[in-house]
Amino acid sequence: MELLKQRIIKDGIIKKDNVLKVDSFLNHQMDIKLFAEIGKEFKRLFSDCQINKILTIEASGIGIACIVAQYFDVPVVFAKKTQTKNIDGDVFTAKVESFTHSKTYDIIVSKKFLCADDKVLIIDDFLANGCALLGLSKLVKDSSAELVGAGIVIEKGFQQGGELVRSSGVRVESLAIIDSMDENNGIVFRN
Ligand code: 5GP
């Protein structure tokens, strides 16, 4: 998605440890007009699919998922991050290792909001090592819902997540795939 790539080049900041900061337009301050274009693009990419629910993960995924959901006319469910030890039986749960915070936490979704007849599209801001996406996929699988695919805004193609998740059989559509990023050569996108 050209508009997104241009914005990443203009406002993305390369930090250490392979982290790309996009908090001026994506995951702190949010550019809603850009989000609307992102929503249209995901709708186009998944136009061949029946989807009745969008699943994301707090916190950064929520804003994007809500705008995307307007184009699909479906509700959004977000997985909550929790460190609670005693998780009761009314939730689906998975363990996720945070790429940006280097810690492991549980993600949970109430069994009320994921059911066997749901057709689910996962939306998230980044795909790096794939832990978040694999965790979300597990929640969908445990609920016996159908996982239609995953829409990712920025995939860091030089990390293993994309390959890992696609090889597990999940359809992943990323709007911008970064092949490399460093201070000398800047950000290089996959065509
Ligand atoms: P993964 O689980 O694929 O390793 O990482 C995905 C999650 O980590 C995303 O939900 C996102 O919040 C965060 N993340 C991963 N890489 C980056 C990055 O380069 N920049 C930012 N801002 N967040 C990232």
Residues whose N, C-alpha, C, O or C-beta is under 5 A from the ligand:
A	BS01	5GP	N18 V19 L20 K21 V22 S60 E97 F99 T100 D124 F126 L127 A128 N129 G130 C131 A132 L133 G161
